[in-house]
Amino acid sequence: MIEELLPETVVAVEAHGEDGVRAFGDGPLYPEEEALVARAVAKRRREFTVVRSCARRAMEKLGVPPQPVLPGERGAPRWPEGLAGSMTHCDGYGAAALVRADDLASLGIDAEPHAPLPEGVLPAVALPAEEERLRRLAEDRPEVHWDRLLFSAKESVYKAWFPLTRKWLDFGEADIDIDAGPADGALGGFRARLLVPGPVVGGREVGHFDGRWIVGRGLVATAVVVPHG
């Protein structure tokens, strides 16, 4: 799913479904990774392992020797020199997307169960204007859980933002306008207007991020890419 949202320069590897997650979750960890989950519950350990197994397969496809993926500042993954990337996991799914840093400035991916957000979450993550747009989208396309899609888009925006700024981005600091796409489709786009000073990329301040979304196989997934230009 994720690869449908990304340019060809990005390598995405996914583990989907119980069998896929089990296969990737049984992969080996490096000692320094093992130390981070030595006392973790089984679910956390499997999620941790699945996305790193995906990431190492993506490294191999890019011709980079597989190596540990350790959390850095605010938990963001520290990628090998010359690479940019993002990881995501939810129940029954895990994915990693990697690209050569010469090809993209940054990227972010996220996947969530395609289900309504828990009660009380939407007001905490959405701006009033976003909630109004979600109401209109729900009237036109009630089969899509737009509140969950918005949440996922904000997660992808943050994952693309942080490597460029090393700063926190609050849910209320990006205003996301979702394009519903074709009336019968499960694929579309969105634009995130940054409400705080954006990162400087290629000598210019970036005022918005563009992304894409997809719904299918019980999931909603989003991706944001930030070009150098």
C-alpha positions as CSV (number, residue, x, y, z in Angstrom):
1,M,0.0,0.0,0.0
2,I,2.6,2.5,1.1
3,E,4.6,2.2,-2.1
4,E,1.6,3.5,-4.1
5,L,1.9,6.8,-2.3
6,L,5.6,7.3,-2.9
7,P,7.9,8.3,-5.8
8,E,9.9,5.6,-7.6
9,T,13.1,6.7,-5.9
10,V,11.7,5.5,-2.5
11,V,12.0,1.9,-1.5
12,A,9.1,0.7,0.7
13,V,8.9,-2.7,2.4
14,E,5.7,-3.8,4.1
15,A,4.6,-6.7,6.4
16,H,0.9,-7.1,6.2
17,G,-1.4,-9.6,7.9
18,E,-0.8,-12.1,10.6
19,D,1.6,-14.2,8.6
20,G,3.6,-11.3,7.2
21,V,3.9,-9.7,10.6
22,R,4.9,-13.0,12.2
23,A,7.6,-13.6,9.5
24,F,9.1,-10.1,9.9
25,G,8.7,-10.1,13.7
26,D,10.8,-13.3,14.0
27,G,13.8,-11.5,12.4
28,P,17.1,-11.1,14.3
29,L,18.0,-7.9,16.2
30,Y,21.4,-6.4,16.6
31,P,22.7,-6.4,20.2
32,E,22.2,-2.7,20.7
33,E,18.6,-3.0,19.5
34,E,18.0,-6.1,21.6
35,A,19.0,-4.0,24.7
36,L,16.2,-1.6,24.0
37,V,13.4,-4.2,24.1
38,A,14.9,-6.7,26.5
39,R,12.1,-6.0,29.0
40,A,9.4,-5.1,26.6
41,V,6.1,-6.9,26.3
42,A,5.7,-9.3,23.4
43,K,3.6,-6.9,21.4
44,R,6.0,-4.0,21.7
45,R,9.0,-6.3,20.9
46,R,7.3,-7.6,17.7
47,E,6.4,-4.1,16.5
48,F,9.9,-3.0,17.1
49,T,11.4,-6.0,15.2
50,V,8.9,-5.9,12.3
51,V,9.7,-2.3,11.2
52,R,13.5,-2.9,11.6
53,S,13.2,-6.0,9.5
54,C,11.4,-4.0,6.9
55,A,14.0,-1.2,7.1
56,R,16.9,-3.6,6.6
57,R,15.3,-5.2,3.5
58,A,14.9,-1.6,2.2
59,M,18.6,-0.9,2.9
60,E,19.6,-4.0,0.9
61,K,17.4,-2.9,-2.1
62,L,19.3,0.4,-2.0
63,G,22.6,-1.3,-1.9
64,V,23.3,-0.3,1.7
65,P,24.6,-2.9,4.1
66,P,21.9,-3.8,6.7
67,Q,22.7,-2.2,10.1
68,P,21.0,-1.3,13.4
69,V,18.2,1.3,13.5
70,L,18.3,3.0,16.8
71,P,16.1,5.8,18.1
72,G,17.5,9.2,18.3
73,E,16.1,12.5,19.5
74,R,12.4,12.3,20.4
75,G,12.5,8.6,19.2
76,A,13.1,9.4,15.6
77,P,15.1,6.6,13.9
78,R,18.7,7.3,13.1
79,W,19.3,6.2,9.5
80,P,22.6,5.3,7.9
81,E,24.6,8.2,6.4
82,G,23.2,9.2,3.1
83,L,19.7,7.8,3.7
84,A,16.4,9.4,4.8
85,G,13.4,7.3,5.8
86,S,10.4,6.7,8.0
87,M,8.7,3.7,9.7
88,T,5.2,2.9,10.9
89,H,3.3,0.1,12.5
90,C,-0.2,-0.7,13.8
91,D,-2.0,-4.0,14.5
92,G,-1.3,-6.4,11.7
93,Y,0.9,-4.1,9.7
94,G,4.4,-2.7,9.6
95,A,6.4,-0.8,7.0
96,A,9.6,1.2,6.3
97,A,10.3,3.5,3.5
98,L,13.9,4.6,2.6
99,V,15.4,6.9,0.0
100,R,18.8,8.3,-0.8
101,A,19.2,11.7,0.8
102,D,20.3,13.1,-2.5
103,D,16.8,12.3,-4.0
104,L,14.5,13.7,-1.2
105,A,15.0,16.1,1.7
106,S,12.7,14.1,3.9
107,L,9.7,11.8,4.0
108,G,7.1,10.5,6.5
109,I,4.7,7.5,6.4
110,D,2.0,6.4,8.7
111,A,-0.6,3.6,8.8
112,E,-3.7,3.3,11.0
113,P,-6.6,0.9,11.3
114,H,-9.4,2.2,9.1
115,A,-11.8,2.8,11.9
116,P,-13.2,5.9,13.7
117,L,-10.9,7.7,16.2
118,P,-11.6,6.9,19.8
119,E,-14.1,9.4,21.3
120,G,-12.5,12.6,22.4
121,V,-9.4,12.3,20.2
122,L,-10.5,14.4,17.3
123,P,-11.0,17.7,19.2
124,A,-7.5,17.2,20.5
125,V,-5.8,16.9,17.1
126,A,-8.0,18.9,14.7
127,L,-8.4,22.6,14.1
128,P,-12.0,23.9,13.9
129,A,-11.5,24.5,10.1
130,E,-10.3,20.9,9.7
131,E,-13.3,19.5,11.7
132,E,-15.7,21.5,9.4
133,R,-14.0,20.1,6.3
134,L,-14.2,16.6,7.7
135,R,-17.9,17.0,8.2
136,R,-18.3,17.9,4.5
137,L,-16.1,15.0,3.4
138,A,-18.2,12.5,5.6
139,E,-21.4,13.7,4.0
140,D,-20.0,13.1,0.5
141,R,-18.0,9.9,1.2
142,P,-19.3,8.3,4.4
143,E,-17.4,5.0,3.7
144,V,-14.1,6.7,4.6
145,H,-13.2,7.4,8.2
146,W,-11.9,10.9,7.5
147,D,-11.1,11.6,11.2
148,R,-8.6,8.7,11.2
149,L,-7.2,9.8,7.9
150,L,-6.6,13.3,9.3
151,F,-4.8,11.8,12.3
152,S,-2.6,9.7,10.1
153,A,-1.8,12.6,7.8
154,K,-0.7,14.7,10.8
155,E,1.5,11.8,11.9
156,S,3.2,11.7,8.4
157,V,3.6,15.5,8.4
158,Y,5.4,15.4,11.8
159,K,7.7,12.5,10.7
160,A,8.7,14.5,7.6
161,W,9.0,17.7,9.6
162,F,11.2,16.6,12.5
163,P,14.4,15.5,10.6
164,L,14.4,18.9,8.9
165,T,13.9,21.1,12.0
166,R,14.7,18.9,15.1
167,K,11.7,20.7,16.7
168,W,8.3,19.5,17.9
169,L,5.3,20.2,15.7
170,D,2.0,20.3,17.5
171,F,-1.2,18.9,16.0
172,G,-2.6,22.4,15.8
173,E,0.4,23.8,14.0
174,A,-0.4,22.3,10.6
175,D,-3.8,22.8,8.9
176,I,-4.5,19.9,6.6
177,D,-6.9,20.1,3.6
178,I,-7.8,16.6,2.3
179,D,-8.6,16.0,-1.3
180,A,-11.3,13.3,-1.4
181,G,-10.1,12.0,-4.8
182,P,-12.5,10.3,-7.3
183,A,-16.0,9.6,-6.0
184,D,-15.5,5.8,-6.2
185,G,-11.8,5.8,-5.4
186,A,-9.7,4.9,-2.3
187,L,-6.8,7.1,-3.1
188,G,-6.3,10.9,-2.8
189,G,-4.0,13.7,-1.7
190,F,-3.7,16.4,1.0
191,R,-1.9,19.6,1.7
192,A,-0.6,20.5,5.1
193,R,-0.2,24.3,5.5
194,L,2.4,25.0,8.2
195,L,1.2,27.5,10.8
196,V,4.7,28.1,12.2
197,P,7.9,29.0,10.3
198,G,8.7,26.1,8.1
199,P,12.0,24.4,7.5
200,V,14.5,25.8,5.0
201,V,15.1,23.4,2.2
202,G,17.2,24.3,-0.8
203,G,17.6,27.8,0.5
204,R,13.9,28.5,0.7
205,E,11.4,28.3,3.6
206,V,8.8,25.6,3.1
207,G,5.3,26.8,3.9
208,H,3.4,23.5,3.2
209,F,3.9,19.8,2.8
210,D,2.0,17.8,0.2
211,G,1.0,14.2,0.8
212,R,-1.1,11.3,-0.5
213,W,-3.5,8.8,1.2
214,I,-4.9,5.4,0.5
215,V,-7.6,3.2,2.1
216,G,-7.7,-0.6,1.7
217,R,-7.2,-3.9,3.4
218,G,-8.6,-2.5,6.7
219,L,-6.0,0.3,6.9
220,V,-5.6,3.9,6.0
221,A,-2.1,5.0,5.1
222,T,-0.6,8.3,4.4
223,A,2.8,9.6,3.1
224,V,4.5,13.0,2.8
225,V,7.6,13.6,0.7
226,V,9.7,16.8,0.8
227,P,11.7,17.4,-2.3
228,H,15.0,19.4,-2.3
229,G,13.7,22.0,-4.8
